[in-house]
Amino acid sequence: MSVAVGQARLKDAHRQLMAKWQRVREVWDDAAARRFEAEFLEALPTKVAAAMGAMSRAGEVVNQTRRECQ
């Protein structure tokens, strides 16, 4: 799998998760839901962006290694 494909899959998974979370929040509105959202979901966009950046850097290293080994 290419880095671009991995990044696209990660971005899509995050989008799907947030869409499903919004549907869940329509029926789950208590302290536990708010705590879950605060502890796990609020930081997720930053973590997804960091992972995508790391994937890009790793892809660059792999490509450079391939070029140097040819």
Contacts in CASP RR format, 6 or more apart in sequence:
PFRMAT RR
TARGET T0000
AUTHOR 0000-0000-0000
METHOD contacts of the structure
MODEL  1
MSVAVGQARLKDAHRQLMAKWQRVREVWDDAAARRFEAEFLEALPTKVAA
AMGAMSRAGEVVNQTRRECQ
1 9 0 8 1.000
3 55 0 8 1.000
3 56 0 8 1.000
3 58 0 8 1.000
3 59 0 8 1.000
3 62 0 8 1.000
6 55 0 8 1.000
7 52 0 8 1.000
7 55 0 8 1.000
7 56 0 8 1.000
10 48 0 8 1.000
10 51 0 8 1.000
10 52 0 8 1.000
10 55 0 8 1.000
11 48 0 8 1.000
11 52 0 8 1.000
14 44 0 8 1.000
14 45 0 8 1.000
14 48 0 8 1.000
17 44 0 8 1.000
18 41 0 8 1.000
18 44 0 8 1.000
21 37 0 8 1.000
21 41 0 8 1.000
24 33 0 8 1.000
25 33 0 8 1.000
25 37 0 8 1.000
END
